């Protein structure tokens, strides 16, 4: 899967849960009005979609679209996050 495809899948997933029209790449989820309960839903959806396990200690990394994407790529074992467009 390309970086662009993964980013758009994540953007759509987060937008649906947060009920937002737009999810900018580097804007904090907190600044978008995404609370901790929505954050838990986002993490659960990411885990289901990409078949990864995000540990409690890693939850603090799920703060922006780009940070979430980098974490998923790390979990999938790819070094693609260096090429985030």
DAJOGI-V539443 format. One record per residue. N is the residue number from 1. RES is the residue in one small letter. OMEGA is omega in whole degrees, -180 to 180 (* if undefined). Layout:
# DAJOGI-V539443
N|RES|OMEGA ; N|RES|OMEGA
This chain:
# DAJOGI-V539443
1|x|-179 ; 2|x|177 ; 3|x|-178 ; 4|x|179 ; 5|x|-179 ; 6|x|-179 ; 7|x|-179 ; 8|x|175 ; 9|x|179 ; 10|x|180 ; 11|x|-179 ; 12|x|-179 ; 13|x|-179 ; 14|x|180 ; 15|x|-180 ; 16|x|-179 ; 17|x|-177 ; 18|x|-177 ; 19|x|179 ; 20|x|177 ; 21|x|-177 ; 22|x|174 ; 23|x|178 ; 24|x|-176 ; 25|x|-171 ; 26|x|176 ; 27|x|-180 ; 28|x|176 ; 29|x|179 ; 30|x|179 ; 31|x|177 ; 32|x|-180 ; 33|x|178 ; 34|x|-178 ; 35|x|-175 ; 36|x|179 ; 37|x|176 ; 38|x|178 ; 39|x|178 ; 40|x|177 ; 41|x|179 ; 42|x|180 ; 43|x|180 ; 44|x|180 ; 45|x|177 ; 46|x|180 ; 47|x|180 ; 48|x|-174 ; 49|x|-173 ; 50|x|178 ; 51|x|177 ; 52|x|176 ; 53|x|176 ; 54|x|-177 ; 55|x|180 ; 56|x|-179 ; 57|x|-179 ; 58|x|-177 ; 59|x|-179 ; 60|x|179 ; 61|x|-177 ; 62|x|-174 ; 63|x|178 ; 64|x|177 ; 65|x|-178 ; 66|x|179 ; 67|x|178 ; 68|x|179 ; 69|x|179 ; 70|x|179 ; 71|x|178 ; 72|x|180 ; 73|x|177 ; 74|x|-180 ; 75|x|-180 ; 76|x|176 ; 77|x|-179 ; 78|x|173 ; 79|x|-176 ; 80|x|-174 ; 81|x|177 ; 82|x|-177 ; 83|x|-177 ; 84|x|-178 ; 85|x|*
